[in-house]
């Protein structure tokens, strides 16, 4: 059994704690949060201990792996401390909001050959994973165009936006990782964005709608569109178009029941409207993969370098938005 501790017991940390607790080859030893009440709630629900400090977690020999789900500004410090304590690390995205801090972190810990996985859960979604496997198998021939749609049901609160790092680093970073997963390395980024939904988001210096066009080193063209509001639910779709065929992933609905009548055809229940529900299997699958990696001391499918690469694309999109032109990457 792989002993875990969870650092950060908010919405995403609590979900991860429950998934670890339910995993047949993992045991959740403890949890910690600077807001002690949040840690106590998680501990009470799952019957585990509340750690008094991060140091207590890191000195616990039962803990082989740490899941970091605290605020983004704590990630670098916690990754560094966990690695130096000999723990495997699963860290939610993004690694940090500052690429210089990310590079300094790796310069410090890279020589230790750390086991670090970054939480890009969409790679583990059954539909996205199946599409990726079929693209890799050559079903569509050479990938020529990739279209990624990601729209949230409603905007986050202003307090969240203020510390999120912006739409590109907070929301679209998942899509940047998926683009790299499917199309390979990206060499050009051109972004446009606007505030169409909430004036408060504009006041905070961010956007709530964006479209990004990218060019991969292979020549493939990628289009990502994001919106902070979607009237019909959590819109998550993907299309891979190639020389031989096209593959698509559609939205998931609450049920698969269809209604046919004189008024409408193909009418279905609304699409799922919450990311935890939409990607429930993906979150469980990524934990399962990480447990395998800890047990076998193998490198995760998505690691520190992938987190850095996605952040570089987010930075390039932000620079393109400011300049109004395309940004070339080395």
C-alpha positions as CSV (number, residue, x, y, z in Angstrom):
1,X,0.0,0.0,0.0
2,X,1.3,3.5,-0.9
3,X,0.9,5.9,2.0
4,X,-0.3,9.3,1.1
5,X,-0.8,12.7,2.6
6,X,-2.8,15.5,1.1
7,X,-1.7,19.1,1.4
8,X,-4.7,21.4,0.8
9,X,-8.2,20.4,1.6
10,X,-10.3,22.7,-0.5
11,X,-12.7,21.5,-3.3
12,X,-10.0,19.8,-5.4
13,X,-8.0,18.6,-2.5
14,X,-11.0,17.1,-0.8
15,X,-11.9,15.3,-4.1
16,X,-8.4,13.9,-4.4
17,X,-8.4,12.8,-0.7
18,X,-11.6,10.8,-1.3
19,X,-10.2,9.2,-4.5
20,X,-7.0,8.2,-2.7
21,X,-9.0,6.8,0.3
22,X,-11.0,4.7,-2.2
23,X,-8.0,3.3,-4.0
24,X,-7.3,-0.4,-3.3
25,X,-3.5,0.1,-3.3
26,X,-3.3,3.4,-1.4
27,X,-3.9,4.5,2.1
28,X,-4.5,8.1,3.1
29,X,-2.4,8.7,6.3
30,X,-3.1,12.4,6.9
31,X,-4.1,15.7,5.6
32,X,-3.0,19.3,6.2
33,X,-4.4,22.7,5.4
34,X,-3.5,26.2,6.7
35,X,-7.2,26.5,7.3
36,X,-7.4,23.9,10.0
37,X,-11.2,23.6,9.8
38,X,-10.9,22.4,6.2
39,X,-8.4,19.7,7.2
40,X,-10.6,18.7,10.1
41,X,-13.6,18.3,7.8
42,X,-11.7,16.1,5.4
43,X,-10.2,14.1,8.3
44,X,-13.6,13.5,9.9
45,X,-15.2,12.4,6.7
46,X,-12.4,9.9,5.9
47,X,-11.3,8.8,9.3
48,X,-7.7,10.0,9.0
49,X,-5.4,12.2,11.0
50,X,-4.9,15.9,10.7
51,X,-1.2,16.8,10.5
52,X,-0.1,19.8,12.6
53,X,2.3,21.0,10.0
54,X,4.0,20.3,6.6
55,X,7.1,19.2,8.6
56,X,5.0,16.6,10.4
57,X,3.8,15.2,7.1
58,X,7.3,15.0,5.6
59,X,8.8,13.4,8.7
60,X,6.2,10.6,8.7
61,X,7.7,7.4,7.4
62,X,4.3,6.0,6.5
63,X,3.9,8.7,3.9
64,X,5.6,7.8,0.6
65,X,3.7,10.2,-1.6
66,X,2.2,13.7,-1.2
67,X,-0.6,15.2,-3.2
68,X,-0.3,19.0,-3.3
69,X,-3.7,20.7,-3.8
70,X,-2.9,24.0,-2.0
71,X,-2.9,27.4,-3.6
72,X,-0.7,27.9,-6.6
73,X,1.7,30.3,-4.8
74,X,2.7,27.4,-2.4
75,X,3.4,24.8,-5.1
76,X,7.1,25.5,-5.7
77,X,8.0,25.5,-2.0
78,X,6.0,22.3,-1.3
79,X,7.3,20.4,-4.3
80,X,10.9,21.3,-3.2
81,X,10.4,20.3,0.4
82,X,8.6,17.0,-0.5
83,X,11.3,16.0,-3.0
84,X,14.1,16.7,-0.6
85,X,12.2,14.6,2.0
86,X,12.3,11.7,-0.5
87,X,8.5,11.7,-1.2
88,X,6.8,11.1,-4.5
89,X,4.9,14.3,-5.6
90,X,1.6,14.7,-7.3
91,X,0.9,18.5,-7.8
92,X,-2.1,20.1,-9.2
93,X,-1.7,22.5,-12.1
94,X,-0.1,25.0,-12.7
95,X,3.4,24.3,-11.2
96,X,3.6,28.1,-10.6
97,X,2.6,31.3,-12.4
98,X,6.2,32.4,-12.9
99,X,8.4,30.4,-15.3
100,X,11.6,31.7,-13.7
101,X,10.5,30.2,-10.4
102,X,9.7,26.9,-12.2
103,X,13.1,26.8,-13.7
104,X,14.8,27.7,-10.4
105,X,12.9,24.9,-8.7
106,X,14.1,22.4,-11.3
107,X,17.6,23.6,-11.0
108,X,17.4,22.9,-7.3
109,X,15.7,19.5,-7.4
110,X,16.3,18.0,-10.8
111,X,19.6,16.4,-9.8
112,X,17.7,14.4,-7.2
113,X,15.8,12.5,-10.0
114,X,12.4,13.3,-8.4
115,X,9.2,11.5,-9.0
116,X,6.8,14.3,-9.9
117,X,3.4,14.2,-11.6
118,X,1.4,17.2,-12.6
119,X,-2.4,17.1,-12.5
120,X,-3.4,17.3,-16.1
121,X,-6.3,15.0,-15.6
122,X,-7.7,15.3,-19.2
123,X,-5.0,13.0,-20.5
124,X,-6.7,10.3,-18.5
125,X,-10.2,10.9,-19.6
126,X,-11.4,7.6,-21.3
127,X,-12.7,9.4,-24.4
128,X,-9.7,11.8,-24.8
129,X,-7.3,8.9,-24.1
130,X,-9.0,6.7,-26.7
131,X,-8.9,9.4,-29.3
132,X,-5.2,9.9,-28.6
133,X,-4.5,6.2,-29.0
134,X,-6.3,6.1,-32.3
135,X,-4.4,9.2,-33.6
136,X,-1.2,7.5,-32.6
137,X,-2.2,4.3,-34.3
138,X,-2.6,6.3,-37.6
139,X,-6.3,6.1,-38.0
140,X,-6.6,9.6,-39.3
141,X,-3.2,9.7,-41.1
142,X,-1.2,12.8,-40.4
143,X,-2.9,15.1,-38.0
144,X,-3.6,18.4,-39.8
145,X,-6.1,20.3,-37.6
146,X,-7.0,20.0,-33.9
147,X,-9.9,21.9,-32.4
148,X,-10.3,22.1,-28.6
149,X,-13.4,23.6,-27.0
150,X,-13.5,24.3,-23.2
151,X,-16.2,26.5,-21.7
152,X,-17.2,26.7,-18.1
153,X,-20.8,26.9,-16.9
154,X,-20.2,30.2,-15.1
155,X,-17.4,32.6,-14.2
156,X,-15.4,32.1,-11.0
157,X,-15.7,34.6,-8.2
158,X,-13.6,37.8,-8.5
159,X,-11.4,36.7,-5.5
160,X,-10.4,33.6,-7.4
161,X,-9.7,35.5,-10.6
162,X,-7.5,38.0,-8.8
163,X,-5.0,35.2,-7.8
164,X,-5.5,32.7,-10.6
165,X,-2.9,34.0,-13.0
166,X,-5.4,34.7,-15.7
167,X,-7.5,32.6,-18.1
168,X,-4.5,31.3,-20.0
169,X,-2.6,30.0,-16.9
170,X,-5.6,28.9,-15.0
171,X,-8.1,27.5,-17.4
172,X,-6.6,27.1,-20.9
173,X,-3.5,25.5,-19.5
174,X,-5.4,22.2,-19.6
175,X,-6.0,22.7,-23.3
176,X,-2.4,23.7,-23.9
177,X,-1.3,20.3,-22.4
178,X,-3.9,18.4,-24.5
179,X,-2.6,20.2,-27.6
180,X,1.0,19.1,-26.9
181,X,-0.2,15.6,-26.1
182,X,-2.0,15.2,-29.4
183,X,0.1,17.5,-31.8
184,X,3.5,17.5,-30.3
185,X,5.6,20.6,-29.6
186,X,4.2,24.0,-30.5
187,X,6.3,26.6,-32.3
188,X,3.8,29.5,-32.8
189,X,1.0,31.0,-30.7
190,X,-1.5,33.7,-31.7
191,X,-4.1,34.7,-29.1
192,X,-7.1,37.0,-29.1
193,X,-9.3,37.6,-26.1
194,X,-12.1,39.8,-24.7
195,X,-14.2,40.5,-21.6
196,X,-17.7,39.7,-22.8
197,X,-19.3,38.3,-19.6
198,X,-18.2,40.0,-16.4
199,X,-16.9,43.6,-16.2
200,X,-15.3,42.8,-12.9
201,X,-13.0,40.3,-14.6
202,X,-11.8,43.2,-16.9
203,X,-11.3,45.4,-13.9
204,X,-9.0,42.7,-12.5
205,X,-7.0,42.8,-15.7
206,X,-8.1,39.4,-17.1
207,X,-10.3,38.2,-20.0
208,X,-13.3,35.8,-19.9
209,X,-13.3,34.7,-23.5
210,X,-10.4,33.7,-25.7
211,X,-9.4,32.0,-29.0
212,X,-5.9,30.8,-29.6
213,X,-4.4,29.5,-32.9
214,X,-1.2,27.6,-32.7
215,X,1.2,25.8,-35.1
216,X,2.9,22.6,-34.2
217,X,6.4,21.7,-35.2
218,X,4.8,19.0,-37.3
219,X,2.9,21.6,-39.3
220,X,-0.5,20.8,-37.7
221,X,-2.8,23.7,-36.9
222,X,-4.5,23.9,-33.5
223,X,-7.5,26.1,-32.4
224,X,-8.5,26.4,-28.8
225,X,-11.5,28.3,-27.7
226,X,-12.4,29.1,-24.0
227,X,-15.3,30.9,-22.4
228,X,-15.9,31.5,-18.7
229,X,-19.7,31.1,-19.3
230,X,-21.7,28.5,-21.1
231,X,-25.5,28.6,-20.8
232,X,-25.9,24.9,-21.6
233,X,-23.4,23.5,-19.1
234,X,-19.7,22.4,-19.1
235,X,-18.7,22.3,-22.7
236,X,-15.8,19.9,-23.3
237,X,-15.2,18.8,-26.9
238,X,-12.3,17.8,-29.1
239,X,-11.8,17.2,-32.8
240,X,-8.8,15.7,-34.5
241,X,-8.8,16.1,-38.3
242,X,-6.3,14.3,-40.6
243,X,-5.6,13.3,-44.1
244,X,-7.7,10.1,-43.9
245,X,-10.4,10.8,-41.3
246,X,-11.7,12.8,-38.4
247,X,-12.2,11.8,-34.7
248,X,-14.4,13.7,-32.3
249,X,-15.1,13.7,-28.6
250,X,-18.5,15.1,-27.7
251,X,-20.0,16.4,-24.5
252,X,-21.3,14.0,-21.8
253,X,-24.9,14.3,-20.8
254,X,-26.6,13.5,-17.5
255,X,-28.2,10.5,-19.2
256,X,-28.2,9.2,-22.8
257,X,-32.0,9.3,-23.1
258,X,-33.3,11.1,-26.2
259,X,-36.7,12.7,-26.8
260,X,-38.4,12.7,-30.2
261,X,-41.7,14.6,-30.7
262,X,-43.5,16.9,-33.0
263,X,-41.6,19.8,-31.4
264,X,-38.0,18.5,-31.3
265,X,-35.8,15.6,-32.2
266,X,-32.6,14.3,-30.6
267,X,-33.5,16.3,-27.4
268,X,-31.3,15.2,-24.5
269,X,-30.8,16.0,-20.9
270,X,-28.4,18.9,-20.2
271,X,-24.6,18.3,-20.5
272,X,-22.8,17.8,-17.2
273,X,-22.2,21.1,-15.5
274,X,-19.4,20.5,-13.1
275,X,-15.8,19.6,-13.9
276,X,-15.5,17.1,-11.0
277,X,-18.5,15.2,-12.4
278,X,-17.4,15.4,-16.0
279,X,-13.9,14.1,-15.3
280,X,-14.6,11.8,-12.4
281,X,-13.1,8.7,-14.2
282,X,-10.1,10.8,-15.3
283,X,-9.3,11.9,-11.7
284,X,-9.5,8.3,-10.5
285,X,-7.4,7.1,-13.4
286,X,-4.6,9.7,-12.8
287,X,-4.4,8.7,-9.2
288,X,-4.2,5.0,-10.2
289,X,-1.4,5.9,-12.6
290,X,0.5,7.8,-9.9
291,X,0.2,4.9,-7.5
292,X,1.7,2.6,-10.2
293,X,4.6,5.1,-10.6
294,X,5.3,5.3,-6.9
295,X,5.2,1.5,-6.5
296,X,7.5,0.9,-9.5
297,X,9.5,4.1,-9.2
298,X,8.7,4.9,-12.8
299,X,8.3,8.3,-14.5
300,X,4.7,9.5,-14.7
301,X,3.0,10.0,-18.1
302,X,2.8,13.8,-17.4
303,X,5.7,15.3,-15.4
304,X,7.4,18.5,-14.3
305,X,8.6,19.2,-17.8
306,X,5.0,19.0,-19.2
307,X,3.9,21.5,-16.5
308,X,6.7,23.8,-17.6
309,X,5.8,23.5,-21.3
310,X,2.1,24.2,-20.7
311,X,3.0,27.3,-18.7
312,X,5.3,28.5,-21.5
313,X,2.4,28.3,-23.9
314,X,0.2,30.2,-21.5
315,X,2.9,32.9,-21.2
316,X,3.2,33.0,-25.0
317,X,-0.6,33.4,-25.4
318,X,-0.6,36.2,-22.8
319,X,2.3,37.9,-24.7
320,X,0.4,37.5,-28.0
321,X,-2.7,39.1,-26.5
322,X,-0.7,42.1,-25.4
323,X,1.1,42.6,-28.7
324,X,-1.6,41.6,-31.0
325,X,0.7,39.4,-33.0
326,X,2.0,35.8,-33.2
327,X,4.7,34.7,-30.8
328,X,7.3,32.2,-32.0
329,X,8.7,29.7,-29.6
330,X,12.2,28.1,-29.8
